[in-house]
């Protein structure tokens, strides 16, 4: 039976906290930064609601959950989507027994009431109307108003919040008045080779060393080429390869063949040749062409008056050419 509480004469049924146990491995500095955001250092101080930004699968949600556990607080996750409505985000009416209306508090509101941590996951997928309902929560007022239930809900002093956002095109642009409340912005980078190996070993301790090394080498090469393959992608490739090997014990696939098949199946045929993939993407973005400056509009690159002109690279150039240019001016 779900826990419930009464606020303003309305009974709210509370959500359940997240109970997953994935630890945060490596990159201790960014974990310290999240914890610093949630500190309160004076009676007049307030906690901050940071934005955690990075590519999909890099561990933004895991980071926030790990910070909540370090503070020994219950953690709640609200998955934001393009069609999230304010009532979804706060309090949702549900038809109960005998035609009665029951009011269910979202993960966010439950965290507010219980003094827990709420992670608003994929926050840049949510529309402005829903964000507007959170404006008073994210500043000094620290409350929300449920129009559906007709009540105002005050956040516990222990309530903390973080918002994760993918570093890509968002469905909706978050308005500035909300962004000013979601500070600071903490950027997550790809893990080091050692950290990435530790993450894979933690989640797949039954994987052998050869397959682990293949996966880490692939991920590190992808990171170096600025390709957006994440540790989560590596876990999926490795997990599927292990399943393919185990599928037929009498005639198992070779490790290399199973891993290559898994790579192409999970991430696409282009992922087999990362350098070629990076080259194609570079061409799609304009290749190695540099942006034009003002000098490009008035002078050719070989002109001595061009800002980037290098006389040492021009075999036909001598000092008399420059003197002639001065005479012409």
C-alpha positions in Angstrom: 0.0 0.0 0.0 1.4 3.4 -1.0 2.3 6.0 1.6 0.0 9.0 1.8 -0.1 12.4 3.4 -2.8 15.1 3.8 -2.1 18.7 2.7 -4.7 21.4 2.8 -7.5 18.8 3.3 -6.3 16.8 0.2 -4.9 13.4 0.6 -1.8 12.8 -1.6 -0.5 9.3 -2.5 3.2 9.4 -2.6 5.6 8.0 -5.2 8.3 5.4 -4.4 12.0 6.3 -4.4 14.6 4.9 -6.7 16.4 1.9 -5.2 19.0 1.2 -7.9 22.6 0.9 -6.6 24.9 2.0 -9.4 27.9 3.7 -7.9 29.7 6.7 -9.4 33.1 5.5 -10.6 35.9 8.0 -11.2 35.7 11.8 -11.9 35.4 12.6 -8.2 35.7 16.4 -8.9 32.3 16.6 -10.6 30.7 14.6 -7.7 32.2 17.2 -5.3 30.7 20.0 -7.4 27.2 18.5 -7.2 27.5 18.1 -3.5 28.7 21.7 -3.2 25.6 22.9 -5.0 23.4 21.2 -2.4 25.2 22.6 0.7 23.5 25.2 2.9 26.2 27.3 4.7 24.0 29.9 6.5 20.4 30.3 7.7 19.8 32.7 4.8 21.5 30.4 2.2 19.6 28.2 -0.3 20.7 25.1 -2.1 21.3 25.3 -5.9 19.7 23.2 -8.6 22.5 22.4 -11.0 22.2 21.4 -14.7 24.2 18.3 -15.5 25.1 18.3 -19.2 26.7 15.7 -21.3 26.1 13.2 -24.2 23.5 10.5 -23.7 24.8 7.5 -21.7 27.7 9.3 -20.0 26.2 8.9 -16.5 24.5 12.1 -15.6 21.6 10.5 -13.7 24.0 8.0 -12.0 26.0 11.0 -10.8 23.0 12.7 -9.2 21.8 9.5 -7.6 25.3 8.9 -6.2 25.4 12.4 -4.7 22.0 11.7 -3.1 23.3 8.5 -1.5 26.4 10.2 -0.2 24.0 12.7 1.5 22.0 9.7 2.8 18.8 11.0 1.2 16.1 9.1 -0.7 16.3 9.8 -4.5 13.5 10.2 -6.9 13.6 10.4 -10.7 11.1 12.2 -12.9 11.5 11.5 -16.6 10.7 14.6 -18.5 9.2 14.3 -22.0 7.9 16.6 -24.7 4.3 16.0 -23.7 4.8 16.4 -19.9 2.0 18.5 -18.5 2.1 20.5 -15.2 -0.3 18.1 -13.6 2.0 15.2 -14.6 4.9 17.0 -13.0 3.1 17.9 -9.8 -0.2 16.1 -8.8 -2.2 13.8 -11.0 -5.9 13.0 -10.4 -6.7 9.3 -10.7 -10.1 7.6 -10.7 -10.3 5.4 -7.7 -12.8 2.9 -6.3 -16.5 3.8 -6.4 -15.8 6.7 -8.7 -13.8 8.7 -6.2 -10.8 10.9 -7.2 -7.4 10.1 -5.8 -4.5 12.5 -6.0 -1.1 11.0 -6.7 2.0 13.1 -6.1 4.7 12.9 -8.7 8.3 11.8 -7.9 9.2 15.5 -7.7 6.4 16.5 -5.2 7.1 13.4 -3.2 10.8 14.4 -2.9 9.7 17.9 -1.8 7.4 16.4 0.9 9.8 13.7 2.1 12.9 15.9 2.0 14.6 13.8 -0.7 16.5 14.5 -3.9 14.7 14.7 -7.2 16.5 14.2 -10.6 14.6 15.9 -13.4 15.9 13.6 -16.2 16.1 14.9 -19.8 15.0 18.4 -18.7 15.5 19.9 -22.1 12.7 17.7 -23.5 10.1 19.5 -21.4 7.9 22.4 -22.7 7.8 25.9 -21.2 4.3 25.5 -19.7 5.6 22.7 -17.4 8.8 24.5 -16.6 6.7 27.6 -15.6 4.9 25.6 -12.9 8.4 25.0 -11.3 9.5 28.6 -11.2 8.5 29.3 -7.6 10.1 26.0 -6.5 13.5 26.8 -8.1 13.9 30.2 -6.4 13.6 31.4 -2.8 9.9 30.6 -2.5 10.5 26.8 -2.8 6.9 25.8 -3.3 4.6 24.6 -6.1 0.9 25.2 -6.7 -1.2 22.3 -7.9 -4.2 23.7 -9.8 -5.7 20.2 -10.1 -5.7 19.5 -6.4 -6.2 23.2 -5.4 -3.3 23.2 -2.9 0.1 24.8 -2.4 2.9 22.4 -1.5 6.0 23.7 0.4 9.3 22.0 -0.1 11.1 20.5 2.9 14.3 22.3 3.9 16.1 19.1 3.0 14.8 18.9 -0.5 17.4 19.0 -3.3 17.1 19.0 -7.1 19.2 18.5 -10.2 18.4 18.6 -13.8 20.1 16.4 -16.5 20.2 17.6 -20.1 21.7 15.9 -23.1 24.3 17.9 -25.0 22.4 17.8 -28.3 19.3 19.4 -30.0 16.5 19.7 -27.5 12.8 19.4 -28.3 12.0 22.7 -26.5 14.2 25.6 -25.7 14.2 26.3 -22.0 13.3 30.0 -21.3 15.9 32.2 -19.8 14.0 32.8 -16.6 14.1 29.1 -15.9 17.8 28.7 -17.0 18.7 31.5 -14.5 17.3 29.3 -11.8 19.2 26.2 -12.9 22.7 27.1 -12.0 25.5 26.2 -12.1 26.0 24.2 -15.3 28.2 21.2 -14.7 29.7 19.5 -17.8 30.4 15.8 -17.8 33.3 14.5 -19.9 34.1 11.0 -21.0 35.9 8.8 -18.4 39.5 7.9 -18.6 40.6 4.5 -19.8 41.1 3.3 -16.3 37.7 4.6 -15.1 35.9 3.2 -18.2 37.4 -0.2 -17.6 36.3 -0.1 -13.9 32.8 0.8 -15.0 32.6 -2.1 -17.4 34.0 -4.5 -14.9 31.5 -3.3 -12.2 28.5 -3.9 -14.5 29.8 -7.0 -16.2 32.1 -8.7 -13.8 31.6 -12.0 -15.7 33.2 -10.6 -19.0 36.6 -11.9 -19.8 39.7 -9.6 -20.2 39.9 -9.8 -24.0 36.4 -8.6 -24.6 36.7 -5.9 -21.9 39.9 -4.6 -23.6 38.3 -4.7 -27.1 35.4 -2.6 -25.8 37.5 -0.1 -23.9 39.9 0.4 -26.8 36.9 1.1 -29.1 35.4 3.6 -26.7 38.6 5.4 -26.1 39.3 5.7 -29.8 35.7 7.0 -30.3 36.2 9.6 -27.6 39.5 10.7 -29.2 37.7 11.2 -32.5 34.9 13.2 -30.9 32.3 10.5 -31.8 29.4 10.3 -29.4 29.6 6.7 -28.4 29.2 6.4 -24.6 30.1 4.0 -21.9 26.5 2.8 -22.0 27.0 2.0 -25.7 30.0 -0.1 -24.7 28.1 -1.9 -22.1 25.4 -2.8 -24.6 27.9 -4.0 -27.2 29.8 -6.1 -24.6 26.6 -7.5 -23.1 25.2 -8.7 -26.5 28.5 -10.2 -27.6 28.6 -12.2 -24.4 25.1 -13.5 -25.0 25.9 -14.5 -28.6 28.9 -16.5 -27.4 26.8 -18.2 -24.7 23.9 -18.9 -27.0 25.2 -22.1 -28.4 27.7 -23.7 -26.0 28.4 -26.6 -28.5 29.3 -24.2 -31.4 30.1 -20.9 -29.8 31.1 -17.9 -31.9 34.7 -16.8 -31.6 35.1 -13.8 -29.3 36.3 -11.5 -32.1 33.5 -12.4 -34.4 30.8 -12.1 -31.7 32.2 -8.7 -30.6 32.4 -7.4 -34.2 28.8 -8.6 -34.9 27.6 -7.0 -31.7 29.3 -3.7 -32.6 27.6 -3.5 -36.0 24.3 -4.6 -34.6 24.2 -2.2 -31.7 25.9 0.8 -33.1 25.6 0.4 -36.9 27.9 -0.7 -39.6 29.7 2.7 -39.7 31.0 2.0 -36.2 33.3 -0.8 -37.5 35.6 1.9 -38.9 35.7 4.8 -36.5 38.3 6.8 -38.5 36.2 6.6 -41.7 33.1 7.5 -39.7 34.8 10.6 -38.2 35.9 11.6 -41.7 32.4 11.3 -43.1 31.0 13.3 -40.2 33.7 16.0 -40.7 32.8 16.3 -44.3 29.1 16.6 -43.5 30.0 19.5 -41.1 32.1 21.2 -43.8 35.3 19.2 -43.6 38.4 21.1 -42.7 37.2 24.4 -44.1 37.9 27.4 -41.8 35.4 30.2 -41.3 36.1 33.3 -43.3 37.2 36.4 -41.6 37.0 40.0 -42.8 40.4 39.7 -44.6 39.0 37.0 -46.8 36.5 39.4 -48.3 39.0 42.0 -49.3 42.3 40.1 -50.0 43.2 36.7 -51.4 45.2 34.4 -49.0 48.3 35.0 -51.1 48.0 38.8 -50.8 50.6 40.4 -48.5 47.9 42.4 -46.9 45.8 39.4 -45.9 46.0 39.0 -42.1 47.0 35.3 -42.4 49.6 35.8 -45.1 52.9 34.1 -44.4 55.8 35.2 -46.6 57.9 32.2 -45.7 55.3 30.0 -47.4 55.1 32.0 -50.6 58.1 31.3 -52.9 57.2 34.2 -55.2 57.1 36.8 -52.5 60.0 39.3 -51.8 60.3 42.5 -49.8 60.0 44.6 -53.0 56.4 43.3 -53.4 55.5 44.8 -50.0 57.2 48.1 -50.9 55.2 48.2 -54.1 52.0 47.7 -52.1 52.9 50.6 -49.9 53.5 52.8 -52.9 50.1 51.8 -54.3 48.4 52.8 -51.1 
